[in-house]
Amino acid sequence: QVQLVESGGGLVQPGDSLTLSCVWSGRTPNNYNLGWYRQATGKEREWVATIFYDMTTDYQDSMKGRFAISRDNAKNTTWLQMNNLRPEDTATYYCAADLWVGSLQAMCAKGFTLRSWGRGTQVTVSS
């Protein structure tokens, strides 16, 4: 089981940047992928970005160009850099780790349940 702890959330203004961090611990096979999700109040949790074990990345289309995911296995850390933040980016952001990290709908359709989640960090974008 992998334990994940997010940090870095806060209150920012539209147009600001923010970098979230997630530190993992526990047994982490080398082929684990890492990702970020977010959930706004009253909405379903949605996938934001994935960084695969081979360092390739993937993003939800609406985040491409604004968000950047990275990882450092030596530091057991993954980051989500968010630029040009908008009020609609307001949400709780969650870190996740598993063999498959991506669209929750696709996972559900295949009967896959993502096993490792952090508790989340709140990001609020407001003027």
Residue pairs with C-beta under 8 A, 6 or more apart in sequence:
1 26
1 27
1 115
1 116
2 24
2 25
2 26
2 27
2 28
2 32
2 97
2 98
2 115
2 116
3 24
3 25
3 26
3 116
4 22
4 23
4 24
4 95
4 96
4 97
4 116
4 117
4 118
5 22
5 23
5 24
5 95
5 118
5 119
6 20
6 21
6 22
6 93
6 94
6 95
6 118
6 119
6 120
6 121
7 20
7 21
7 22
7 23
7 121
8 18
8 19
8 20
8 21
8 121
9 18
9 20
9 92
9 93
9 121
9 122
9 123
9 124
10 18
10 122
10 123
10 124
11 124
11 126
12 18
12 85
12 123
12 124
12 125
13 85
13 125
13 126
13 127
14 85
14 86
14 87
14 125
14 126
14 127
15 84
15 85
16 85
16 125
17 81
17 82
17 83
17 84
17 85
18 81
18 82
18 85
18 123
19 79
19 80
19 81
19 82
20 36
20 79
20 80
20 82
20 93
20 95
20 121
20 123
21 77
21 78
21 79
22 34
22 36
22 77
22 78
22 79
22 80
22 95
22 118
23 75
23 76
23 77
24 34
24 76
24 77
24 78
24 95
24 97
24 116
25 76
28 76
28 97
29 99
30 53
31 53
31 99
32 53
32 97
32 98
32 99
33 50
33 51
33 52
33 53
33 97
33 98
33 99
33 100
33 101
34 50
34 51
34 69
34 71
34 78
34 95
34 96
34 97
34 101
35 47
35 48
35 49
35 50
35 51
35 69
35 95
35 96
35 97
35 101
35 102
36 47
36 48
36 49
36 69
36 78
36 80
36 93
36 94
36 95
36 96
37 45
37 46
37 47
37 48
37 93
37 94
37 96
37 104
38 45
38 46
38 48
38 89
38 91
38 92
38 93
38 94
38 123
39 45
39 46
39 91
39 92
39 94
39 120
40 88
40 90
40 91
40 92
41 91
43 91
44 104
45 94
45 104
46 60
46 104
47 60
47 101
47 102
47 103
47 104
48 59
48 60
48 63
48 67
48 69
48 80
48 93
49 57
49 58
49 59
49 60
49 63
49 67
49 69
49 80
50 57
50 58
50 59
50 69
50 101
50 102
51 57
51 69
51 70
51 71
51 78
52 58
55 71
57 68
57 69
58 102
59 67
59 69
66 82
66 83
66 84
67 80
67 81
67 82
67 83
68 80
68 81
68 83
69 78
69 79
69 80
69 81
70 78
70 79
70 81
71 77
71 78
71 79
72 78
78 95
80 93
82 89
82 123
85 123
85 125
86 125
87 125
87 126
88 125
89 123
89 125
90 123
90 124
90 125
90 126
91 122
91 123
92 120
92 121
92 122
92 123
93 120
93 121
93 122
93 123
94 117
94 118
94 119
94 120
95 117
95 118
96 114
96 116
96 117
96 118
97 116
98 114
98 115
98 116
100 107
100 112
100 114
101 114
104 114
107 113
107 114
